[in-house]
Structure formats: structure tokens, C-alpha cells
Amino acid sequence: MSSICNSGPATAAAPIPLAVPHLAGRELEYLRRCVEGNWVSYAGAFVSELEEMMAAYVGAATGVACTSGTAALHVALLVAGVEPGEEVIVSDLTFIAPVNAIRYCNAYPVFMDADPVYGQMDVEKLSEFLSTQCRATAGGLVNRSSGRRVRAILPVHVLGHPVDLDPVLELARRLELVVVEDATEALGSRYRGARVGSLGDIGCFSFNGNKIITSGGGGMIVTKRADWGRRARHITTQAKVSQEEYEHDEVGYNYRLTNLQAAVGVAQMEQLEGFIARKREISARYNAAFADVAGLQCPREAPWAWSNSWLYTVRVDAERFGMPARALQRWLARNEIQSRPLWGPMHCQVPYQPCQAYRVEVSDRLYQTSLSLPCSSGLSAVDQGRVIDAVKIASRAGGAV
Ligand SMILES: *Cc1c(COP(=O)(O)O)cnc(C)c1O
């Protein structure tokens, strides 16, 4: 095992990145239209077009474009009525953005564990937390240990795979909580046939460079509630009440996407179905190739799920595979193949260590054993073959130790 990891460069081939943007459509044409028409900033036809495209795509009443997915989450929480001092239940195993957004509202996260099979928010533990650790009061549901009101649930559809939403929505309905979906990684993914993002009260997407489509940077709020959509638009535009006068009725933000970014976003949306098909193909080929590799667990789709396969992440059983995930990462790096660990669980992050984590037992293990492999929608068959070969060589070498 150490012999392969410590040897010199194994290949002189070009590096294979983890996941890079795929700008293969009308991006330049639309950008040119912005520049030639002198519509580059917050107002512009591409912003409205992207908002309408996204809302129609996920079946929402309104789309509100934002500067980032994080900004979208911040505003979604404000619109959902999350007040300072309240609590929001959020996935422990996630990129940090939704947790930061909770703190921007001066609310507190309560971390919910990942389920061991799909790595999504564990809905059984969620139900158990709400029934055993909280009590209903005249002022809403209260967390017994903190004394704070629990206001919302923020499930994150991690890696593109949907959370089991029906139980979440049912609990929320019964306990009068709002559901804010973080669908930033899951554009196009389906839960029991319906596209995620508009199944909760309000949902968010991201167009960061590493997401399934990109606008350079950007995000989108979607909601079926037309009044919430109007409020979101208001808050993202400095809460300005009049077209003519500078009058503002609350604290607002400058969170609007520019027309330049939206132009790229529209061109990317036009290619989305193709990207998803490619991602699913890449995932299927990896799954087939790794089926007989001992100690390597491939991602699975839950019975309720149809994933956009945004990121291809395996779990490495160090004993059976012959080396831990981090050693495999180093070996792949020697072969000019980029791979990445998952996010450190939220309850371990410095600013969030004092926050409550409810029976978190699984997310640390998933973090330690997971590794994401190259899966850009533009990944060539030859390059994917190189990744597969490198993983198989590692498994054989590891097995000999
Ligand atoms: C990417 C991402 C976001 C938003 O990211 P931005 O870079 O702000 O667009 C939010 N949540 C999750 C889980 C993400 O992966």
C-alpha cells in the first residue's frame, strides 16, 4: 500500500479535474447580446428569463435570482419567518453555506445526522428529535434543552440525491414548521417523480462554478407561494418600495444577479437535460466498473429518488479495500487525477462546535470514508477509463498488503 503511494509520478498524462464547468452552448452569444445592448447589470431580459425558466422547470410560482446560493438561502430563511434566537434543523453532513445562512438571521442551527445508506438528513432521527426533545407551546414548538423556538427544517439534498421529503413535510405540517429546501446540488433531481426545490415551502439553487449548471456565480429562490416570491424579490433589492423614490420599508440586501451572469445561466439551462444524462451515464459506468472491487461502496439511489448524479462519491472500507480514502486520494493525485473528501461535518466546524448536534453518529464516518471522483459532464470516456484503472490498481495493490 505504501509502495504505490510513495512512488514517483505514475503517468505523464494531462490532469483530470474533479468537476469543471461545461460551457458548450450559447453562452458567448448571449453575453455578446448583453454587451451590445448595454444591458449588463441588475435589470435585463436574461434575469427575468432565467427566473421564469427555473420556476417553470421545478414547478414553482416564482423564481428570484440572487448573487449566490448562499444569498438565496439567507433570503429564503428571512421570508420563511425565521427570527433571531430561533432554531433551524439542518443536515450535519453538508457544505457549510446553509448553516452560515441560518446564522446570518441570528438564528441557531441544530444538526441532524446523516442516514447511513444515502448520506441524507436522517428523517427517523428528525422525527425522534421533534417528538422527544421538543414540546408544543402556545408560542410554537420549543426545544426543551435550549428553550428556543424551533421554526424551520432545512434539509440539504446532498450530492444531488434527494432527501426522503414526505416524512419531513408531514412532520412540518403537523408541527407548524416551515421547510426550506437546499436544492443547490440537486437541480433536476426528482423525489417520487417531482423535481426537488419546490416541494417544501421555499427552495434554493446555486450556479456556482462547481454545480451542475453555472452562471459564474449566482443562485435562485423558488417558491409556490406567490406572496413569498414577492417578498424575496423585495428583500434582494434593498427593500425599495417605489420605482421612482428611494423609499425602503425594511432592511434589504443587494443580492440581485446581473444580466451578464443570467445570460450564461440561460445558456446553461438550455443544456441541463444533456448534462444530467451525461452525469448519470458517468455514474452508471463507474458503478459497473467498481461492482467487483472489494471494499468500495458505490452511491445508490433510494426507491424515492432519481438523482442528477451531480457528484460521484464512493465510500472506502480501508480494511477491505486495502487503504483508507485519503491514501486513495493521494494515489490518484500521483496519477494526475483530482479527487476530494466530503465536507467536514458541521458540528466539528469551529464556529458551530457550541451548537446542538442531535445523536450524530454517522456523518463523521461518512466524512472519513468518502471520496468524490472526477465526474464533469465533459469528462471523456478515455479519461474516465484512466480513473477506473487507477482505482483498480490501487485496490489490487492494497489487497496484497
Ligand atoms: C454550493 C452550495 C450552496 C451555495 O453555494 P454558493 O457558492 O453560495 O452559490 C449551498 N448549499 C450547498 C449544500 C452547496 O453545495
The ligand as an SDF file (V2000), in Angstrom:
LIG
                    3D

 15 15  0  0  0  0  0  0  0  0999 V2000
  -22.9500   25.2100   -3.3890 C   0  0  0  0  0  0  0  0  0  0  0  0
  -23.8170   25.0910   -2.2200 C   0  0  0  0  0  0  0  0  0  0  0  0
  -24.5280   26.1970   -1.7020 C   0  0  0  0  0  0  0  0  0  0  0  0
  -24.4890   27.5970   -2.2630 C   0  0  0  0  0  0  0  0  0  0  0  0
  -23.2780   27.9560   -2.7010 O   0  0  0  0  0  0  0  0  0  0  0  0
  -22.9470   29.3620   -3.4160 P   0  0  0  0  0  0  0  0  0  0  0  0
  -21.4940   29.1550   -3.7030 O   0  0  0  0  0  0  0  0  0  0  0  0
  -23.1990   30.4230   -2.4140 O   0  0  0  0  0  0  0  0  0  0  0  0
  -23.7660   29.5260   -4.6380 O   0  0  0  0  0  0  0  0  0  0  0  0
  -25.3740   25.9730   -0.6420 C   0  0  0  0  0  0  0  0  0  0  0  0
  -25.5120   24.7580   -0.0950 N   0  0  0  0  0  0  0  0  0  0  0  0
  -24.8600   23.6810   -0.5600 C   0  0  0  0  0  0  0  0  0  0  0  0
  -25.1080   22.3460    0.0770 C   0  0  0  0  0  0  0  0  0  0  0  0
  -23.9770   23.8060   -1.6230 C   0  0  0  0  0  0  0  0  0  0  0  0
  -23.3040   22.7310   -2.0630 O   0  0  0  0  0  0  0  0  0  0  0  0
  1  2  1  0
  2  3  1  0
  2 14  2  0
  3  4  1  0
  3 10  2  0
  4  5  1  0
  5  6  1  0
  6  7  2  0
  6  8  1  0
  6  9  1  0
 10 11  1  0
 11 12  2  0
 12 13  1  0
 12 14  1  0
 14 15  1  0
M  END
$$$$
